[in-house]
């Protein structure tokens, strides 16, 4: 929110072009797993990464039509 309010309307961030939503989800999954506490929190972070974040971070693959 701070960037939304403080950046001028003409700002262009070309260096962020390669970071799409999938890449950010994969990095977020990695960050969540690496920074959580041991025990239930770690198990929950791993489960969320495997079941939610990582499947949404990569495009579906299938036979080309």
Phi, psi and omega in degrees: 000324181297317178295321180300322183277324189265337182284141175292157182294340183267004182293133177237130180243081182288332182290349177267002187299327182281348182264089178271184183299325181294317178296318180294323177295318179296318178293321178296320178298315179299314181298316180299316182292321184282338186251001181274163179286156179292158177099223184298320180299319179292317179298319179294318179296319178294316179297317178295320179296315183288318188270335187240299191288311182293319177298329179276348183272344180243140179294150178294141178249146180191181181295139178288141181253000000 
